[in-house]
Amino acid sequence: MITATTPKGERRRQALVAAAAELLLEGGFDAVRHRSVATRADLPLASTTYYFESLEDLIARAVEFSGNAELESMRRRIGEVTHRKRGAEATVDLIVDLMVGTDGPDEFARGRLIARYERSVASARHPELREVQLRLRAQLEDLLADVLRRSDRMVRTDQLRRLVAVVDGAVVAALAESDPQPRRTARGALLELIDVIAPPVPQPLMAPQTVPPAAAQHMPAAMPQQPSRHRTLD
């Protein structure tokens, strides 16, 4: 690969990455070929081999491009989330909104969801993609940890991975159905476990109230104890 050291070279390189990312979204990995990427980017065919070591290298950069775009969208939405105590349903709805979106006839959203899991499966075979996916997964876990903290819930690293696994498994299973409803499936699966995976932060016990010294000066003195009129038995 020739490093794009000039502004023009960097623009061309980024145009190729964006074109490959679009093709991934539209047709999966089979749609990403040197010629199709160059055509989509409106650049010479030779540019794909000039700026990238291989087609796999180009695909890895496209996967990273798409993943970073999704994470940035999540990051902006999380920035609008207020910090307050949330119940199980409110917390799950927030997480599923970020990770899955809504069920419905939006083919673009469904295609983007499918592409995300295609990338995840493909990373098991391709070392270049595996490294990218691990970086993206670490950033996703950081964002989910932020969501849980803003919902006044405990955050544990091992349980964050469990949370992602629950949602991912539910979505993949739902996408294979004749009437796919990945959001509903993921919501139901996560709702059963959210209080185990991320329990609410315990509320501190109320400390016993004490009287300020200044106030104590104005309180009436205790009445002196009167001696008893009755004799005690030995």
C-alpha positions in Angstrom: 0.0 0.0 0.0 1.2 3.5 -0.8 0.5 5.9 2.0 -1.7 8.8 1.0 0.6 11.5 2.1 -1.0 14.3 0.0 -4.5 15.8 0.7 -5.6 14.6 -2.7 -4.3 11.1 -2.0 -6.1 11.0 1.4 -9.3 12.2 -0.2 -9.1 9.4 -2.7 -8.4 6.8 -0.1 -11.3 7.9 2.1 -13.6 7.9 -1.0 -12.7 4.3 -1.7 -13.3 3.4 2.0 -16.7 5.1 2.0 -17.6 3.4 -1.3 -16.7 0.0 0.0 -18.7 0.7 3.2 -21.8 1.5 1.1 -21.4 -1.7 -0.9 -21.0 -3.7 2.3 -24.3 -2.3 3.5 -26.1 -2.9 0.3 -24.9 -6.3 -0.7 -22.6 -7.8 1.9 -19.0 -8.9 1.4 -19.7 -10.4 -2.0 -20.5 -6.9 -3.3 -17.1 -5.5 -2.4 -14.7 -6.0 -5.4 -11.9 -3.8 -6.8 -13.9 -2.8 -9.8 -17.2 -2.2 -8.0 -15.5 0.0 -5.3 -13.6 2.0 -7.9 -16.8 2.5 -9.9 -18.7 3.6 -6.9 -16.0 6.1 -5.9 -15.6 7.3 -9.5 -11.9 6.6 -9.4 -9.6 4.5 -11.7 -9.5 0.8 -11.0 -5.8 0.9 -10.2 -6.5 3.2 -7.2 -7.8 0.3 -5.1 -4.5 -1.5 -5.3 -2.5 1.7 -5.1 -3.9 2.8 -1.7 -4.5 -0.7 -0.1 -2.4 -3.7 0.2 -5.2 -6.1 -0.7 -9.0 -6.3 -1.0 -9.1 -7.7 2.6 -7.3 -4.5 3.8 -9.8 -2.3 2.0 -12.7 -4.3 3.5 -11.2 -4.0 7.0 -11.0 -0.2 6.6 -14.6 -0.2 5.3 -15.8 -2.2 8.3 -14.0 0.2 10.6 -15.5 3.2 8.8 -19.1 1.8 9.2 -18.5 0.7 12.8 -17.2 4.1 13.8 -20.1 5.9 12.2 -22.6 3.7 14.1 -20.7 4.3 17.4 -20.6 8.1 16.8 -24.3 8.1 16.3 -24.8 6.2 19.6 -22.4 8.6 21.3 -24.5 11.6 20.3 -27.7 10.0 21.5 -26.2 9.0 24.8 -25.0 12.6 25.3 -28.7 13.5 25.4 -29.6 10.9 28.1 -30.1 12.4 31.5 -28.7 10.9 34.7 -31.5 9.5 36.7 -32.6 6.3 38.4 -34.3 4.0 35.8 -36.4 0.9 36.3 -35.8 -2.3 34.3 -38.1 -1.5 31.4 -36.8 2.1 30.9 -33.2 0.9 31.0 -33.8 -2.0 28.6 -35.7 0.3 26.2 -32.7 2.7 26.2 -30.2 0.0 25.4 -32.3 -1.7 22.7 -32.9 1.7 21.1 -29.2 2.2 20.8 -28.2 -1.4 19.7 -31.1 -2.5 17.6 -33.4 0.4 16.7 -37.1 -0.1 16.0 -39.0 -2.9 14.4 -40.8 -1.9 11.2 -40.7 -1.7 7.4 -37.5 0.4 7.3 -35.4 -1.7 4.9 -32.4 0.5 5.3 -32.3 0.1 9.0 -32.8 -3.7 8.7 -30.0 -3.9 6.1 -27.7 -2.0 8.4 -28.4 -4.4 11.2 -27.8 -7.4 9.0 -24.5 -5.9 7.8 -23.4 -5.4 11.4 -23.8 -9.1 12.2 -22.3 -10.2 8.9 -19.2 -8.2 9.9 -19.1 -9.9 13.2 -19.3 -13.4 11.7 -16.7 -12.7 9.0 -14.2 -11.5 11.6 -13.9 -15.1 12.8 -12.2 -16.0 9.5 -10.2 -12.9 8.8 -7.5 -11.7 11.2 -7.7 -8.1 9.8 -11.4 -7.9 10.6 -11.0 -9.6 14.0 -8.7 -6.8 15.2 -11.2 -4.1 13.9 -14.1 -5.9 15.6 -12.3 -6.1 18.9 -11.7 -2.4 18.9 -15.3 -1.6 17.9 -16.6 -4.0 20.6 -14.5 -2.3 23.3 -15.9 1.1 22.3 -19.4 -0.3 22.4 -18.9 -1.7 25.9 -17.7 1.7 27.0 -20.8 3.4 25.6 -23.1 0.8 27.3 -21.3 1.3 30.6 -22.0 5.1 30.3 -25.7 4.3 29.6 -25.9 2.1 32.7 -24.2 4.7 34.9 -26.6 7.4 33.7 -29.4 5.0 34.7 -28.0 4.6 38.2 -27.0 1.0 37.7 -23.9 -1.0 38.6 -21.3 -1.6 35.8 -19.2 -4.8 35.7 -16.9 -5.7 32.8 -17.8 -9.3 32.6 -21.5 -8.5 32.7 -21.2 -5.9 30.0 -20.0 -8.7 27.6 -23.0 -10.8 28.8 -25.4 -7.9 28.0 -24.0 -7.6 24.4 -24.1 -11.4 24.0 -27.8 -11.5 25.0 -28.8 -8.8 22.6 -26.7 -10.1 19.7 -28.0 -13.7 20.1 -31.6 -12.4 20.2 -31.2 -10.2 17.2 -29.5 -13.0 15.1 -32.3 -15.4 16.0 -35.0 -12.9 15.2 -33.5 -12.0 11.8 -33.9 -15.6 10.6 -37.7 -15.6 11.3 -40.3 -15.1 8.6 -41.5 -12.0 10.4 -38.4 -10.6 11.9 -38.9 -8.4 15.0 -35.4 -8.1 16.4 -36.2 -5.3 18.8 -39.0 -7.1 20.5 -37.0 -10.3 20.7 -34.0 -8.5 22.2 -36.1 -6.5 24.6 -37.8 -9.6 26.0 -34.5 -11.5 26.4 -32.7 -8.6 28.1 -35.7 -7.6 30.3 -35.4 -11.0 32.1 -31.7 -10.4 33.0 -31.1 -6.7 33.3 -31.4 -6.6 37.1 -28.9 -9.4 37.3 -26.5 -8.0 34.6 -26.7 -4.4 35.9 -28.5 -4.2 39.2 -29.6 -0.8 40.5 -27.0 1.0 42.7 -27.9 0.4 46.3 -29.3 3.5 48.0 -27.2 4.7 51.0 -28.8 4.2 54.4 -30.1 7.4 56.1 -27.7 8.6 58.8 -29.2 9.3 62.2 -30.1 13.0 62.6 -28.1 15.0 65.0 -28.8 18.4 66.5 -26.4 21.2 65.5 -24.5 22.6 68.4 -25.9 26.1 67.8 -29.5 24.8 68.0 -28.7 22.8 71.1 -28.0 26.0 73.0 -31.6 27.1 72.6 -33.1 23.9 73.7 -34.6 23.8 77.2 -32.5 22.1 79.8 -33.5 18.6 80.9 -35.6 18.6 84.1 -33.5 17.4 87.1 -34.4 13.9 88.2 -36.5 13.8 91.5 -35.5 11.3 94.1 -37.8 8.4 94.4 -40.3 8.4 97.3 -40.4 4.7 97.5 -37.8 2.5 99.2 -36.1 -0.1 97.1 -36.1 -3.7 98.2 -32.8 -5.2 99.1 
